Amino acid sequence: MEAYAVVETGGKQYRVSTGDTLSVEKLDAEAGDKIELSSVLAVSDGKKLTIGTPTVEDAKVTSTVVEQTRGPKVVSFKKKRRKGYSRKKGHRQSLTVLKVESIQ
């Protein structure tokens, strides 16, 4: 087994390993910046799993911002037949792409 961690950011939880690339809710950082994710819910070194209550003390995941991007367009369409009612609304979520450097 390889080392991994479960981190929480943007109200979502992600299972990450060293070298992984993940897209998270937009973080306030520029491309190339280092970010420490300190809300670590669980850490495994490959043999032993440590689960936090609710977070693991002194655990952090260091990552680098690759880019700021936007997700795919999601279209919300509502219609009521024979009533002349239709609404179309689009949304694109702002995302930050992170590359995980290390888990401590």
DSSP file (Angstrom, degrees, kcal/mol; ACC not computed):
  #  RESIDUE AA STRUCTURE BP1 BP2  ACC     N-H-->O    O-->H-N    N-H-->O    O-->H-N    TCO  KAPPA ALPHA  PHI   PSI    X-CA   Y-CA   Z-CA
    1    1 A M              0   0    0      0, 0.0     2,-0.2     0, 0.0     3,-0.0   0.000 360.0 360.0 360.0 145.9    0.0    0.0    0.0
    2    2 A E        -     0   0    0      1,-0.1    44,-0.3    45,-0.0     2,-0.2  -0.638 360.0 -91.6 -99.2 161.7    1.1    3.5   -0.7
    3    3 A A        +     0   0    0     42,-0.3    15,-0.5    -2,-0.2     2,-0.3  -0.475  53.3 163.7 -72.4 140.5    0.8    6.5    1.6
    4    4 A Y  E     -A   44   0A   0     40,-1.7    40,-2.9    -2,-0.2     2,-0.3  -0.951  21.1-154.4-149.4 168.4   -2.4    8.6    1.2
    5    5 A A  E     -AB  43  16A   0     11,-2.4    11,-3.0    -2,-0.3     2,-0.6  -0.977  15.5-134.7-143.3 155.1   -4.4   11.2    3.1
    6    6 A V  E     -AB  42  15A   0     36,-2.6    35,-3.0    -2,-0.3    36,-1.2  -0.966  32.5-177.5-111.6 116.7   -8.1   12.3    3.1
    7    7 A V  E     -AB  40  14A   0      7,-2.6     7,-2.8    -2,-0.6     2,-0.5  -0.800  18.2-142.6-115.8 156.0   -8.3   16.1    3.0
    8    8 A E  E     + B   0  13A   0     31,-2.2     2,-0.3    -2,-0.3    31,-0.3  -0.976  30.3 150.6-119.9 128.5  -11.3   18.4    3.1
    9    9 A T  E >   + B   0  12A   0      3,-2.2     3,-1.2    -2,-0.5    16,-0.3  -0.956  66.4  10.2-153.8 137.6  -11.4   21.7    1.1
   10   10 A G  T 3  S-     0   0    0     -2,-0.3     3,-0.1     1,-0.2    16,-0.1   0.758 128.2 -61.9  67.4  25.2  -14.4   23.6   -0.3
   11   11 A G  T 3  S+     0   0    0      1,-0.3     2,-0.3    14,-0.1    -1,-0.2   0.558 117.6  99.8  78.7   7.0  -16.8   21.4    1.6
   12   12 A K  E <   -B    9   0A   0     -3,-1.2    -3,-2.2    13,-0.0     2,-0.4  -0.876  65.7-131.5-124.8 158.3  -15.7   18.2   -0.2
   13   13 A Q  E     -B    8   0A   0     -2,-0.3     2,-0.4    -5,-0.2    -5,-0.2  -0.900  20.6-170.8-113.3 139.9  -13.4   15.4    0.7
   14   14 A Y  E     -B    7   0A   0     -7,-2.8    -7,-2.6    -2,-0.4     2,-0.6  -0.983  20.1-140.7-131.7 138.6  -10.6   14.1   -1.5
   15   15 A R  E     -B    6   0A   0     -2,-0.4     2,-0.3    -9,-0.2    -9,-0.2  -0.892  35.6-179.4 -96.5 118.9   -8.3   11.0   -1.2
   16   16 A V  E     -B    5   0A   0    -11,-3.0   -11,-2.4    -2,-0.6     2,-0.3  -0.892  18.8-171.2-125.4 150.3   -4.9   12.1   -2.3
   17   17 A S    >   -     0   0    0     -2,-0.3     3,-1.9   -13,-0.2    83,-0.2  -0.832  48.2 -73.0-125.7 167.5   -1.4   10.5   -2.7
   18   18 A T  T 3  S+     0   0    0    -15,-0.5    83,-0.2    -2,-0.3     3,-0.1  -0.446 121.0  21.3 -64.3 129.9    1.9   12.1   -3.5
   19   19 A G  T 3  S+     0   0    0     81,-2.4    -1,-0.3     1,-0.3    82,-0.1   0.314  90.7 137.2  95.0  -7.7    2.0   13.2   -7.1
   20   20 A D    <   -     0   0    0     -3,-1.9    80,-2.8    79,-0.1     2,-0.4  -0.365  43.5-146.8 -71.3 151.4   -1.7   13.3   -7.6
   21   21 A T  E     +D   99   0B   0     78,-0.2     2,-0.3    -3,-0.1    78,-0.2  -0.984  24.1 173.5-116.9 129.9   -3.4   16.2   -9.5
   22   22 A L  E     -D   98   0B   0     76,-2.5    76,-3.2    -2,-0.4     2,-0.5  -0.982  29.3-133.4-139.7 151.4   -6.9   17.3   -8.3
   23   23 A S  E     +D   97   0B   0     -2,-0.3     2,-0.2    74,-0.2    74,-0.2  -0.904  33.3 172.9-103.5 124.1   -9.4   20.0   -9.1
   24   24 A V  E     -D   96   0B   0     72,-2.7    72,-2.5    -2,-0.5     3,-0.2  -0.743  42.8 -69.5-123.2 170.5  -10.9   21.7   -6.0
   25   25 A E  E    S-D   95   0B   0    -16,-0.3    70,-0.2    -2,-0.2    -1,-0.1  -0.242  78.6 -70.5 -55.9 152.0  -13.2   24.7   -5.4
   26   26 A K        -     0   0    0     68,-1.2     2,-0.3    69,-0.1    -1,-0.2  -0.201  53.5-163.9 -57.4 128.1  -11.4   28.0   -6.2
   27   27 A L        -     0   0    0     -3,-0.2     2,-1.7     2,-0.1    -1,-0.1  -0.835  30.3-109.7-109.1 151.2   -8.7   28.9   -3.7
   28   28 A D  S    S+     0   0    0     -2,-0.3     2,-0.3    68,-0.0    -2,-0.0  -0.581  78.2 104.4 -83.6  82.0   -7.2   32.4   -3.4
   29   29 A A        -     0   0    0     -2,-1.7     2,-0.2     4,-0.0    -2,-0.1  -0.986  63.2-119.1-156.9 156.0   -3.7   31.7   -4.9
   30   30 A E    >   -     0   0    0     -2,-0.3     3,-1.9     1,-0.1    35,-0.3  -0.549  47.7 -80.4 -94.4 163.4   -1.7   32.2   -8.0
   31   31 A A  T 3  S+     0   0    0      1,-0.2    35,-0.2    -2,-0.2    -1,-0.1  -0.431 119.0  26.9 -62.5 132.6   -0.2   29.5  -10.3
   32   32 A G  T 3  S+     0   0    0     33,-2.9    -1,-0.2     1,-0.4    34,-0.1   0.216  90.0 130.6  97.3 -13.6    3.1   28.3   -8.7
   33   33 A D    <   -     0   0    0     -3,-1.9    32,-2.6    32,-0.1     2,-0.4  -0.392  57.5-124.1 -71.8 150.5    2.1   29.1   -5.1
   34   34 A K  E     -E   64   0B   0     30,-0.2     2,-0.4    -3,-0.1    30,-0.2  -0.803  27.7-168.6 -92.9 136.2    2.5   26.5   -2.4
   35   35 A I  E     -E   63   0B   0     28,-3.4    28,-2.9    -2,-0.4     2,-0.6  -0.988  12.1-150.4-128.4 135.5   -0.6   25.7   -0.4
   36   36 A E  E     -E   62   0B   0     -2,-0.4     2,-0.8    26,-0.2    26,-0.2  -0.926   6.2-155.1-105.3 121.0   -0.8   23.7    2.8
   37   37 A L  E     +E   61   0B   0     24,-3.1    24,-2.0    -2,-0.6   -28,-0.1  -0.844  18.4 173.3 -93.0 108.1   -4.1   21.8    3.3
   38   38 A S        +     0   0    0     -2,-0.8     2,-1.7    22,-0.2    21,-0.2   0.556  54.5  90.5 -96.9  -8.8   -4.3   21.4    7.1
   39   39 A S        +     0   0    0    -31,-0.3   -31,-2.2    22,-0.1     2,-0.6  -0.570  56.7 164.6 -86.9  75.9   -7.8   20.0    7.3
   40   40 A V  E     -A    7   0A   0     -2,-1.7    16,-2.9    19,-0.4   -33,-0.2  -0.849  19.5-177.3 -99.4 118.9   -6.6   16.3    7.1
   41   41 A L  E     +     0   0A   0    -35,-3.0    11,-2.8    -2,-0.6     2,-0.3   0.777  68.9   6.2 -88.2 -29.0   -9.3   13.8    8.1
   42   42 A A  E     -AC   6  51A   0    -36,-1.2   -36,-2.6     9,-0.2     2,-0.4  -0.989  59.5-164.5-155.2 147.6   -7.2   10.6    7.8
   43   43 A V  E     -AC   5  50A   0      7,-2.6     7,-3.4    -2,-0.3     2,-0.4  -1.000   3.1-173.4-136.6 135.8   -3.6    9.7    7.1
   44   44 A S  E     -AC   4  49A   0    -40,-2.9   -40,-1.7    -2,-0.4     5,-0.2  -0.997  14.6-165.3-127.9 134.4   -2.1    6.3    6.1
   45   45 A D        -     0   0    0      3,-1.7   -42,-0.3    -2,-0.4     4,-0.1   0.312  65.0 -89.4 -95.8   8.1    1.6    5.6    5.8
   46   46 A G  S    S+     0   0    0    -44,-0.3     3,-0.1     2,-0.3   -43,-0.1   0.033 122.7  39.0 107.8 -25.3    1.0    2.4    3.9
   47   47 A K  S    S+     0   0    0      1,-0.3     2,-0.4     0, 0.0   -45,-0.0   0.675 113.2  43.2-120.3 -41.7    0.8    0.2    7.0
   48   48 A K        -     0   0    0      2,-0.0    -3,-1.7     0, 0.0     2,-0.5  -0.928  64.7-150.7-118.5 134.0   -1.1    2.1    9.6
   49   49 A L  E     -C   44   0A   0     -2,-0.4     2,-0.5    -5,-0.2    -5,-0.2  -0.883   7.9-164.8-103.5 129.1   -4.2    4.3    9.2
   50   50 A T  E     -C   43   0A   0     -7,-3.4    -7,-2.6    -2,-0.5     2,-0.5  -0.966   4.6-164.3-114.4 122.3   -4.8    7.3   11.6
   51   51 A I  E     -C   42   0A   0     -2,-0.5    -9,-0.2    -9,-0.2     4,-0.1  -0.907  14.3-135.5-109.1 132.1   -8.3    8.7   11.6
   52   52 A G        -     0   0    0    -11,-2.8     4,-0.3    -2,-0.5   -11,-0.1  -0.320  13.9-119.0 -84.4 165.3   -8.8   12.1   13.1
   53   53 A T  S    S-     0   0    0      2,-1.2     2,-0.1    -2,-0.1   -12,-0.0  -0.678 104.6 -36.5-131.9  79.8  -11.5   13.4   15.5
   54   54 A P  S    S+     0   0    0      0, 0.0    -2,-0.3     0, 0.0     2,-0.3  -0.978 144.8  11.4 -86.8 -17.8  -12.4   15.3   13.4
   55   55 A T  S    S-     0   0    0     -4,-0.1    -2,-1.2    -2,-0.1     2,-0.5  -0.847  77.7-107.3-120.3 159.7   -8.9   16.1   12.0
   56   56 A V    >   -     0   0    0    -16,-2.9     3,-1.2    -2,-0.3   -16,-0.3  -0.714  40.5-117.9 -83.2 127.3   -5.5   14.6   12.6
   57   57 A E  T 3  S+     0   0    0     -2,-0.5     3,-0.1     1,-0.2    -1,-0.1  -0.389  90.5   3.0 -65.7 140.3   -3.3   16.7   14.7
   58   58 A D  T 3  S+     0   0    0      1,-0.2     2,-0.4    -2,-0.1    -1,-0.2   0.646  97.7 130.0  59.7  19.5    0.0   18.0   13.1
   59   59 A A    <   +     0   0    0     -3,-1.2   -19,-0.4   -21,-0.2     2,-0.3  -0.861  27.9 164.4-103.4 138.6   -0.9   16.5    9.7
   60   60 A K        -     0   0    0     -2,-0.4    44,-2.8    -3,-0.1     2,-0.5  -0.996  30.3-140.9-150.8 154.1   -0.7   18.5    6.6
   61   61 A V  E     -EF  37 103B   0    -24,-2.0   -24,-3.1    -2,-0.3     2,-0.5  -0.973  17.8-151.8-117.0 122.7   -0.7   18.1    2.8
   62   62 A T  E     +EF  36 102B   0     40,-2.2    39,-2.7    -2,-0.5    40,-1.7  -0.815  24.2 167.2 -97.1 130.3    1.6   20.4    0.8
   63   63 A S  E     -EF  35 100B   0    -28,-2.9   -28,-3.4    -2,-0.5     2,-0.4  -0.938  29.0-130.9-140.5 162.1    0.6   21.1   -2.7
   64   64 A T  E     -EF  34  99B   0     35,-2.4    35,-2.4    -2,-0.3     2,-0.5  -0.927  26.1-119.0-115.2 137.9    1.4   23.4   -5.6
   65   65 A V  E     - F   0  98B   0    -32,-2.6   -33,-2.9    -2,-0.4    33,-0.2  -0.647  27.6-178.2 -76.5 122.2   -1.1   25.4   -7.6
   66   66 A V  E     -     0   0B   0     31,-3.1     2,-0.3    -2,-0.5    -1,-0.2   0.911  60.5 -32.9 -85.2 -49.8   -0.9   24.3  -11.2
   67   67 A E  E     - F   0  97B   0     30,-1.0    30,-2.7   -36,-0.1     2,-0.5  -0.987  47.8-115.2-163.5 162.6   -3.6   26.7  -12.7
   68   68 A Q  E     + F   0  96B   0     -2,-0.3     2,-0.2    28,-0.2    28,-0.2  -0.948  51.4 154.7-102.8 126.6   -6.8   28.5  -12.1
   69   69 A T  E     - F   0  95B   0     26,-2.6    26,-3.3    -2,-0.5     2,-0.4  -0.758  38.4-113.0-141.3-176.9   -9.5   27.1  -14.4
   70   70 A R  E     - F   0  94B   0     24,-0.3    24,-0.2    -2,-0.2     3,-0.1  -0.973  27.1-125.5-128.5 145.0  -13.2   26.7  -14.9
   71   71 A G        -     0   0    0     22,-3.2     3,-0.1    -2,-0.4    -1,-0.0  -0.026  45.8 -65.6 -76.6-177.2  -15.2   23.5  -15.0
   72   72 A P        -     0   0    0      0, 0.0    21,-0.5     0, 0.0     2,-0.3  -0.311  60.3 -94.4 -69.6 156.4  -17.6   22.3  -17.7
   73   73 A K        -     0   0    0     19,-0.1     2,-0.5    -3,-0.1    19,-0.2  -0.556  35.5-158.5 -75.1 131.2  -20.8   24.2  -18.4
   74   74 A V  E     -G   91   0C   0     17,-2.8    17,-1.6    -2,-0.3     2,-0.5  -0.955   7.0-154.4-110.7 124.8  -23.8   22.8  -16.5
   75   75 A V  E     -G   90   0C   0     -2,-0.5     2,-0.6    15,-0.2    15,-0.2  -0.875   5.0-161.3-105.7 127.5  -27.1   23.8  -18.0
   76   76 A S  E     -G   89   0C   0     13,-3.5    13,-2.4    -2,-0.5     2,-0.5  -0.936  16.0-179.5-105.4 117.1  -30.3   23.9  -15.9
   77   77 A F  E     -G   88   0C   0     -2,-0.6     2,-0.4    11,-0.2    11,-0.2  -0.974   6.2-176.4-123.9 126.7  -33.4   23.8  -18.0
   78   78 A K  E     +G   87   0C   0      9,-2.6     9,-2.3    -2,-0.5     2,-0.3  -0.943   7.3 170.4-120.3 142.7  -37.0   23.9  -16.7
   79   79 A K  E     -G   86   0C   0     -2,-0.4     2,-0.5     7,-0.2     7,-0.2  -0.986  22.6-160.2-152.2 140.3  -40.1   23.6  -18.8
   80   80 A K  E > > -G   85   0C   0      5,-2.0     3,-1.5    -2,-0.3     5,-0.9  -0.981  34.4-123.4-118.5 118.0  -43.8   23.1  -18.1
   81   81 A R  T 3 5S+     0   0    0     -2,-0.5     5,-0.0     1,-0.3    -2,-0.0  -0.261  86.1   6.3 -67.3 145.5  -45.6   21.8  -21.2
   82   82 A R  T 3 5S+     0   0    0      1,-0.1    -1,-0.3     3,-0.0     0, 0.0   0.562 110.5  87.6  63.7  12.1  -48.5   23.7  -22.7
   83   83 A K  T < 5S-     0   0    0     -3,-1.5    -2,-0.2     2,-0.2    -1,-0.1   0.477  94.9-121.0-114.8  -6.2  -48.0   26.6  -20.3
   84   84 A G  T   5 +     0   0    0     -4,-0.4     2,-0.5     1,-0.2    -3,-0.1   0.748  68.2 135.9  71.9  23.1  -45.4   28.6  -22.3
   85   85 A Y  E   < +G   80   0C   0     -5,-0.9    -5,-2.0     2,-0.0     2,-0.3  -0.912  16.0 144.7-110.3 123.5  -42.9   28.4  -19.4
   86   86 A S  E     -G   79   0C   0     -2,-0.5     2,-0.4    -7,-0.2    -7,-0.2  -0.953  20.1-171.6-153.4 141.5  -39.3   27.6  -19.9
   87   87 A R  E     -G   78   0C   0     -9,-2.3    -9,-2.6    -2,-0.3     2,-0.4  -0.999   1.7-170.5-133.4 133.4  -36.1   28.7  -18.1
   88   88 A K  E     +G   77   0C   0     -2,-0.4     2,-0.4   -11,-0.2   -11,-0.2  -0.992  10.7 170.9-127.3 127.8  -32.5   28.1  -19.2
   89   89 A K  E     -G   76   0C   0    -13,-2.4   -13,-3.5    -2,-0.4     2,-0.3  -1.000  13.7-157.4-139.5 134.1  -29.6   28.9  -16.9
   90   90 A G  E     -G   75   0C   0     -2,-0.4     2,-0.3   -15,-0.2   -15,-0.2  -0.790   8.0-173.9-112.0 156.1  -25.9   28.0  -17.3
   91   91 A H  E     -G   74   0C   0    -17,-1.6   -17,-2.8    -2,-0.3     2,-0.4  -0.988  11.2-170.0-149.5 136.7  -23.2   27.8  -14.7
   92   92 A R        -     0   0    0     -2,-0.3     2,-0.3   -19,-0.2   -19,-0.1  -0.990  23.0-138.0-126.6 123.1  -19.4   27.2  -14.8
   93   93 A Q        -     0   0    0    -21,-0.5   -22,-3.2    -2,-0.4     2,-0.4  -0.584  15.4-125.0 -81.5 137.1  -17.6   26.5  -11.5
   94   94 A S  E     - F   0  70B   0     -2,-0.3   -68,-1.2   -24,-0.2     2,-0.3  -0.689  37.0-172.6 -79.6 131.9  -14.3   28.2  -10.9
   95   95 A L  E     -DF  25  69B   0    -26,-3.3   -26,-2.6    -2,-0.4     2,-0.4  -0.878  23.3-145.8-127.9 155.4  -11.7   25.6  -10.0
   96   96 A T  E     -DF  24  68B   0    -72,-2.5   -72,-2.7    -2,-0.3     2,-0.6  -0.992  17.5-143.9-118.6 128.2   -8.1   25.4   -8.8
   97   97 A V  E     -DF  23  67B   0    -30,-2.7   -31,-3.1    -2,-0.4   -30,-1.0  -0.830  21.9-169.9 -94.9 123.4   -5.9   22.6  -10.0
   98   98 A L  E     -DF  22  65B   0    -76,-3.2   -76,-2.5    -2,-0.6     2,-0.5  -0.868  17.3-153.8-115.2 145.7   -3.5   21.3   -7.3
   99   99 A K  E     -DF  21  64B   0    -35,-2.4   -35,-2.4    -2,-0.3     2,-0.4  -0.984  25.4-129.6-116.0 120.7   -0.5   18.9   -7.6
  100  100 A V  E     + F   0  63B   0    -80,-2.8   -81,-2.4    -2,-0.5   -37,-0.3  -0.548  28.4 176.4 -75.9 124.1    0.2   17.1   -4.3
  101  101 A E  E     -     0   0B   0    -39,-2.7     2,-0.3    -2,-0.4   -38,-0.2   0.882  59.1 -11.4 -92.9 -48.9    3.9   17.4   -3.3
  102  102 A S  E     - F   0  62B   0    -40,-1.7   -40,-2.2   -84,-0.1     2,-0.5  -0.992  47.1-141.1-154.6 157.8    4.0   15.7    0.1
  103  103 A I  E       F   0  61B   0     -2,-0.3   -42,-0.2   -42,-0.2   -85,-0.1  -0.992 360.0 360.0-122.3 123.8    2.0   14.3    3.0
  104  104 A Q              0   0    0    -44,-2.8   -43,-0.2    -2,-0.5    -1,-0.1   0.359 360.0 360.0-120.4 360.0    3.3   14.9    6.5
